[in-house]
């Protein structure tokens, strides 16, 4: 548990949006082993939307493509709720999504478990630091 506390993921509630189930389960296992609580995987926009709208999430990891749809709508919901997210994708982030979400890290598949944990910990750390600064969102 000391390692989990040190990486900043202890008790973080993280949504996984990923349509490739083996990848999703690997991400879930990685984050749980690092001390996070995980919701998902949500494998469709239809299943991800109510979670993104209502759960008290700390952060999320989003695949860019879910079949023929992108996760842009989920990113918009999370952004509106001030929930940080990263993209974990097998392709480059489309230019329009990069323009809308410049603050969100992009991790290219496949990535090591350490890289996923480090990116999520950094994302949460930056978000917590920004929230502790008066006037910051």
C-alpha positions as CSV (number, residue, x, y, z in Angstrom):
1,X,0.0,0.0,0.0
2,X,3.0,2.3,0.6
3,X,3.8,2.2,-3.1
4,X,0.2,2.9,-4.0
5,X,0.2,5.9,-1.7
6,X,3.5,7.1,-3.2
7,X,2.2,7.0,-6.7
8,X,-0.9,9.0,-5.9
9,X,-3.4,6.4,-7.1
10,X,-4.5,5.2,-3.7
11,X,-8.3,5.5,-3.5
12,X,-8.5,7.2,-6.9
13,X,-11.7,6.1,-8.8
14,X,-10.8,5.7,-12.5
15,X,-13.0,5.0,-15.4
16,X,-11.7,2.8,-18.2
17,X,-13.3,3.3,-21.6
18,X,-11.8,0.7,-24.0
19,X,-13.5,-1.6,-26.5
20,X,-10.7,-4.2,-26.7
21,X,-11.5,-6.4,-23.6
22,X,-8.0,-7.9,-23.1
23,X,-6.4,-4.4,-23.2
24,X,-9.2,-3.1,-20.9
25,X,-8.6,-5.9,-18.4
26,X,-4.8,-5.3,-18.5
27,X,-5.3,-1.6,-17.8
28,X,-7.8,-2.5,-15.0
29,X,-5.4,-4.9,-13.4
30,X,-2.5,-2.4,-13.7
31,X,-4.4,0.4,-12.0
32,X,-5.9,-1.8,-9.3
33,X,-2.4,-3.2,-8.5
34,X,-1.3,0.5,-8.2
35,X,-4.0,1.1,-5.5
36,X,-6.8,2.7,-7.6
37,X,-10.4,1.7,-7.7
38,X,-11.7,1.1,-11.2
39,X,-15.0,1.4,-12.9
40,X,-15.4,-0.4,-16.2
41,X,-14.3,-1.2,-18.6
42,X,-17.0,0.6,-20.5
43,X,-16.8,-0.8,-24.0
44,X,-19.3,1.5,-25.8
45,X,-20.3,5.1,-25.7
46,X,-23.7,4.0,-24.5
47,X,-22.2,2.3,-21.5
48,X,-19.6,5.0,-20.8
49,X,-21.9,8.0,-20.9
50,X,-24.0,7.4,-17.7
51,X,-20.8,6.6,-15.8
52,X,-19.1,9.7,-17.0
53,X,-22.2,11.8,-16.2
54,X,-22.8,10.6,-12.6
55,X,-20.0,8.7,-10.9
56,X,-17.6,10.5,-8.5
57,X,-14.6,9.9,-10.7
58,X,-11.0,11.0,-10.0
59,X,-9.9,10.4,-13.6
60,X,-10.4,8.3,-16.7
61,X,-8.5,6.5,-19.4
62,X,-10.0,6.7,-22.9
63,X,-9.4,4.8,-26.1
64,X,-9.9,7.2,-29.0
65,X,-11.9,4.8,-31.1
66,X,-14.8,2.6,-29.9
67,X,-15.7,0.8,-33.1
68,X,-16.8,3.6,-35.5
69,X,-17.2,6.2,-32.8
70,X,-14.7,8.4,-31.0
71,X,-14.7,9.1,-27.3
72,X,-14.8,12.8,-27.9
73,X,-18.3,13.0,-26.3
74,X,-17.0,11.3,-23.2
75,X,-14.0,13.6,-23.1
76,X,-16.4,16.6,-23.2
77,X,-18.5,15.2,-20.3
78,X,-15.4,14.6,-18.2
79,X,-14.0,18.0,-19.0
80,X,-17.3,19.7,-18.1
81,X,-17.2,17.9,-14.8
82,X,-13.5,18.9,-14.3
83,X,-12.4,15.2,-14.3
84,X,-8.9,14.7,-15.9
85,X,-8.4,12.0,-18.5
86,X,-5.7,10.6,-20.7
87,X,-6.0,8.9,-24.0
88,X,-4.6,5.3,-24.4
89,X,-4.7,4.6,-28.1
90,X,-3.2,2.6,-30.9
91,X,-3.2,5.6,-33.2
92,X,-2.3,9.2,-33.1
93,X,-5.0,11.5,-31.6
94,X,-7.0,13.2,-34.4
95,X,-6.0,16.8,-34.9
96,X,-9.5,18.1,-33.8
97,X,-9.4,16.1,-30.6
98,X,-5.8,17.2,-29.9
99,X,-6.9,20.8,-30.3
100,X,-9.9,20.3,-27.9
101,X,-8.0,18.4,-25.3
102,X,-4.4,19.7,-25.3
103,X,-4.0,19.1,-21.5
104,X,-4.8,15.4,-21.8
105,X,-1.8,13.0,-22.2
106,X,-1.7,10.6,-25.1
107,X,-0.2,7.2,-24.4
108,X,0.4,5.0,-27.5
109,X,-0.4,1.3,-27.3
110,X,1.2,-0.8,-26.3
111,X,2.7,0.8,-23.2
112,X,4.3,-0.7,-20.2
113,X,2.3,-1.0,-16.9
114,X,4.8,1.4,-15.4
115,X,4.1,4.0,-18.1
116,X,0.4,3.8,-17.6
117,X,0.7,4.2,-13.8
118,X,3.2,7.0,-14.1
119,X,1.0,8.9,-16.6
120,X,-2.1,8.5,-14.5
121,X,-0.2,9.5,-11.3
122,X,1.2,12.6,-13.1
123,X,-2.3,13.5,-14.4
124,X,-3.9,13.2,-11.0
125,X,-1.0,15.1,-9.3
126,X,-1.3,18.0,-11.8
127,X,-5.0,18.1,-11.4
128,X,-4.8,18.1,-7.5
129,X,-2.2,20.8,-7.6
130,X,-4.2,23.0,-9.9
131,X,-7.3,22.6,-7.7
132,X,-5.3,23.7,-4.7
133,X,-4.3,27.0,-6.3
134,X,-7.0,29.7,-5.6
135,X,-8.8,30.6,-8.8
136,X,-7.5,27.6,-10.7
137,X,-9.9,25.2,-12.2
